[in-house]
């Protein structure tokens, strides 16, 4: 009961602080909920750890109570700091998820079914810190995909990693390597990450928390050369760290716990990736909640016209705006709630340009017959028009047209291609 009361009171204290309130006000609803969940989880873990360390959960032991309260207060402050970093981060997950593995459906002790083994043999599903994860011991794994080249020209990758550090004087363990390839086996990006102490004997890193290199379109390698100033970017020891990656046509960005640590303006297009975990049997490198999605952090164009929105930019340059972010229930014309953010962007442009007329086209993939897809695409286009009208757009300027699956922009033979074909186009007339 005491732990519950401490958790509730500490969490309310955090949320009541001016700093936290300012952070939460600046976040979208989904991001805000994620921050609140993260704060609550951190505080609860702090309570459990502090109580376990005291070895006595008696309410009468004031010394133990103080230890718990101190740990909770420290963790609460850290959680608010983390929320501020997350609020300032420019990372945003791509709209169309095409790979998602939280490992929850896997059997403990077995090889994870959504992955393939490249080398090594010690890969299995385990339970650690109360959640299922993939443990790697000197092994390399990659997502099990139908095609060799499965990463689109814009994508995001996210996952959580827990690294158990080596102790001073022991061998190396608890490191994670991420390697991106161009589809022919050539590496275009390589990064190694480790917890706070990692006695790597090769000399290249020599205890530094992370190092990377990438290859740009001119064939020149770009080396990251971190020094002592990057000590704050170690993987946190024995804690879950969130890794996020964004690639948009040429720009590669990488984030550790929502803080951007790599920002490459021109890099060769990756088409696949794999990871290697190095550990020993007593410790480990653990990965879970892996998500790949199409879409990426907005591309920064230094010399481009300063358009007020991506919709305005696309229409000015091509005469149309194409989006995969307007989503529907499977097989239906019912808009999903997350579609409204994109529709509002389009509505904002159209209200600023009241004289412009648009053809709103609905497109499907080739799953199912034309007898189903043709009317479905028409109904979806009409649903988008109705949503725009509710946002204040003059319906006189809109015409809904269903294109079915007759005008694909990608190969319908893969899920990645089909997700690109399921789209809405706004074509200026």
C-alpha positions, 0 to 999 in steps of 0.5 A: 500500500505504501508503494502505491501511495508513494507512486500516486503522490509522486506522480501528482507532484511531477504533473503539478510542477510548472516545468512538467505542465509546460512540457505537457502543454506543448505535446500532442495527445499521443506524445503526452500520454507516452510521457505520462506513462514513461514518468509513471513507469520510472517512478514505480521502478524507483520505488520497487528498487529502493524498497528492495535495497532496504530489505525491509518493507515495514511501515515503521522503519523511517530510514527505509521510508526516507530511502524510498522517498529519496529514490522516488524524488530523484527519479521523478526529476530525471523523468521530467528532464527526460520528458523535456528532451522528448518534447524538444525532439524532432523525431516522429514515427513514419505513418505506415508501419510495415514491421512490428515486433513486441515479442509478446507472442513468442515462446521463452527460450525459442528463436524469435519468429520474426527474425533471421539468423546471420551468424552465431547461435545464442539468440533466444526470447527471454523475460527480463525486467518483466517484459519479453525481449530478444537476447543476443550473445555474439550473434547477428540477426535481421528482420525476416522479410520477403524481399532483400531490399525492403526499406523505402526511400523514407523510413523510421526504425525504433526499438528498445535496448537494454545493455548489461555492462562489462565490469572493469577487468572483464571481457567485452559484453553488452554492446550493440552494432547496427549495420545498414546495407544498400541491398548489394551487401555493401555497408553504408552506415555502421554504429556501435553502442555500449553502456558506460563502461566497455573495455573494447580492446581493438583500440578504435573505441577504447571505452568511448560510448559510441562511434559511427561511420557512414558512406555518402553518395560520392563514395566518401566515408564520414567518420564520427569521432566522439570524445569525452564530451559524449559521455552523456550519450552512453547507453544507460546501464541496466535500463531500457534505452529507446533508439530511433532512426529516420532516413528521408531520401538522403538525410539520416538521423539517429536518436538515443532516448530522443536526443539526436546523436547522428545527423547526416545530410547526405548518405547512400540509401539503405535498403536493409539492416541488421544488428549484432549483440555482443555479450556473455552468458551471465550478462546480455544485450536485449532488444524489444518493441521493434517498429519499422514504418514508411515515412520519416522526419521532414527533409531539411532543404537549405536552398528550397523556397520557404513554404509554410507547409509540406502541402503547399510545397508539394502543390507548388512543385508538382501540382498535387499532394500525395499522402499515405497518412490518411488511413481507413478501416480495412475494407471500409471507407471509415476514416481512422482518427489519426487521419485527421491531422493530415486532413487538417493540414490539407484543409488549412492550405485549401482555406488559404487558397479558396479559389483553387479546385482539387480532384481528391483521388482514392487509390487502393492496392490490388488485394481484392477484385476491381468490383470491390476496390473501385467503389471502395476507392470512390467511397474513401475519396468521398469520405475525405471530401466530407471531412474537408467540408467539416473543416470549413473547405468549400465543397464546390472546389472538391471532386471525389474520384475513385481510382481503385488499384489501376494506377499503382506507384509501387510493386504490389508484390510486397507489403511495402509496395502495397502500403505505398499504393494505398494513398490519397492524392489531391490534384490541383485542377 
